[in-house]
Amino acid sequence: MYQIAICDGEKAELDRLERMLRSGDSPLAESALLLRRFTDTEDLLWKAENEHYRPDILLMDISGSGESGIETV
């Protein structure tokens, strides 16, 4: 099972990425996926710090409001 975190401030982008990962065209489609969606970096960092959340794959928006994805990583 892969734990995947998606962080983007745009709901439409979160939806698009999730559909892409779960589609039959994705190399991960046949694997068990646990997706968690975050709309801002603060929520992601809180989960990492307080619940020791460590996804196998992290997809981040590199621009947006607040801290950038590059700064967060």
N, C-alpha and C positions, 0 to 999 in steps of 0.2 A: 504494500500500500504506500502510495505517495501522499504526503501532506503538502499541499500547495497553497500559498498565500497570494492573493491578488490585492493590490492596493492602488486605487485610483479614485479621484474625486468625482468622476463622472459615472453615474449609474449605467448609462448606455455602454460605456467601455467595459465595465465589470461584467455586464450581461454578455457582451460580444466575446470577451476572453473566456468566460465560462462555457459558452456554447462551442467555441473553437476547441477547447480542451476535452470536452465530452463528445465531440463529433466522431464519427467513424473514420474520418481522415487523419485524426490525431494519432501519433504513435503511442500516446498514453491512454487512448480510448479503451483498450482492453484491460488496462490495469485498474486496480481499485484506487479511486481518488478520494481524498478528503480535502475539499476546497473550503477555504475561509476567505471571506471578502471583507475588505476594509476600505472605508471611504476617506480616511485620512491617516497620516503617518503616526499621529498621537495614539490612536486606537491600537495600531499594530505594535508600537513600542510598549504601550501599557501591557498588552497581552504577553509580549516577550519578557518583560521585566517581572511582572507579577504572577504569571501563570507558567513561566518557563517554556513558552511556546517557541518551537524551533522547526519551522517548515523545511522540507527537503528542497523545495523550489519556491523562490520568491520572485513574483512579477510586480515590478514597481513602475508607476508613472514617474518620470524623472523631472517633470515640472508640475506646478500647481500652486495652490495657496499653502502658506505655511512652509514647513521644512521640505526641501526637495527630496526625491527618492534617493538621489546620490548621497546627500547628507545623512539620510536615515540609515542607509546600508553602511 
